[in-house]
Amino acid sequence: MFTDRRTFLSVMAGLLATPARAQAPAMSRITAFAFHFAGLKGGDIQLAEHAGKPILIVNTASQCGYTPQYAGLQDLWMRYRDRGLLIVGVPSNDFGGQEPGDANEIAETAEGQYGASFPITAKAVVNGAGAHPFYRWASAQRPLDRPRWNFHKYLIGRDGMIAASFPSEIEPTDPRVIAAIEKELSRVATN
């Protein structure tokens, strides 16, 4: 077909430089909406069902000094859920062994003691190589904002990317958290 190597290479170079090739769409980037969590009481929490809406994902624990933050998370849930905010509590025993209980004990703390009615996942690993895929993704997106203790908060924007991250000591009702949520809620949905 081609008589010499030079002709072959010229044809191949031409194919690679065609406008169709140059204008090919970029690969899609993975967003938080690609992930799901097993629910505390069964079922699945599919983040894709909330695509285009902000999501606050918080690793929780029942025996932590920050456990009272469940009440603040519930306040946010009641205040913003009708505007589209999803809050997801992710119980984890990663920090200080402060979530040793089973699903019933976790529910008793979150729902019984603090009135949490937002979705709560089954217990998950949030740190290290065995971390839940969402947390591996989040750590890759924001390596300096990894959870270092219980009640670390990731705010996922309407675009599915991490819009903000808040360490454990920042309360859910802190003005910085509220401002970040309000900013995401005011953005026009992209999905």
Residue pairs with C-beta under 8 A, 6 or more apart in sequence:
2 8
2 11
15 21
30 137
31 51
31 156
31 159
31 160
31 161
32 47
32 55
32 57
32 134
32 137
32 138
32 156
32 160
32 161
32 162
33 47
33 48
33 50
33 51
33 160
33 191
34 47
34 48
34 137
34 160
35 47
35 132
35 133
35 134
35 137
36 44
36 45
36 46
36 47
36 48
37 44
37 45
37 47
37 88
37 90
37 121
37 122
37 124
37 132
37 134
38 44
38 45
38 121
38 122
38 124
39 45
39 119
39 120
39 121
39 122
40 91
40 103
40 106
40 107
40 120
40 121
40 122
41 103
41 107
45 88
45 119
45 121
47 55
47 86
47 88
47 134
47 156
50 84
50 86
51 160
51 191
52 158
52 189
52 190
52 191
53 84
53 85
53 86
53 158
53 189
54 84
54 85
54 86
54 155
54 156
54 157
54 158
54 163
54 181
54 184
54 185
55 85
55 86
55 87
55 88
55 155
55 156
56 73
56 76
56 85
56 86
56 87
56 88
56 153
56 154
56 155
56 156
56 172
56 181
57 88
57 90
57 134
57 138
57 153
57 154
57 156
58 69
58 73
58 87
58 88
58 89
58 90
58 151
58 152
58 153
58 154
58 172
59 90
59 91
59 92
59 94
59 124
59 126
59 135
59 147
59 150
59 151
59 152
60 67
60 69
60 70
60 89
60 90
60 91
60 92
60 99
60 110
60 120
60 150
60 151
61 67
61 91
61 92
61 93
61 95
61 96
61 98
61 99
61 150
61 151
62 91
62 98
62 99
62 101
62 105
62 106
62 109
62 110
63 98
63 99
63 100
64 95
64 96
64 98
64 99
64 149
64 150
64 151
66 149
66 150
66 151
66 168
66 169
67 109
67 114
67 150
67 151
68 114
69 151
69 171
69 172
70 89
70 109
70 110
70 113
70 114
70 115
70 116
71 114
71 115
72 171
72 172
72 173
73 87
73 89
73 116
73 118
73 172
74 114
74 115
74 116
74 117
74 118
75 172
75 173
76 85
76 87
76 172
76 173
76 177
76 178
76 181
77 85
77 87
77 116
77 117
77 118
80 181
80 185
81 87
81 118
83 185
84 185
85 181
85 184
85 185
86 118
86 119
87 118
87 119
88 118
88 119
88 120
88 121
89 110
89 116
89 118
89 119
89 120
89 121
90 120
90 121
90 124
90 126
90 132
91 99
91 106
91 110
91 120
91 121
91 122
91 123
91 124
92 99
92 123
92 124
92 125
92 126
92 127
92 150
93 99
93 100
93 123
94 125
94 126
94 127
94 128
94 147
95 127
95 147
95 148
95 149
95 150
96 149
96 150
98 150
99 106
99 123
99 150
101 109
103 122
103 123
106 120
106 123
107 120
110 116
110 120
111 117
111 120
124 131
124 132
124 135
125 131
125 132
125 135
126 132
126 135
126 147
126 152
127 135
127 146
127 147
131 139
135 147
138 145
138 146
138 154
138 162
139 146
141 161
141 162
142 154
142 162
142 165
145 154
145 162
145 165
146 152
147 168
148 167
148 168
149 167
149 168
150 168
151 168
152 165
152 166
152 167
152 168
153 165
153 166
153 167
153 170
153 172
153 177
154 162
154 164
154 165
155 162
155 163
155 164
155 165
155 166
155 177
155 180
155 181
155 184
156 162
156 163
157 163
157 184
157 187
158 184
158 187
158 188
158 189
158 190
158 191
159 190
159 191
160 191
163 180
163 183
163 184
164 177
164 180
166 174
166 176
166 177
166 180
170 176
170 177
171 177
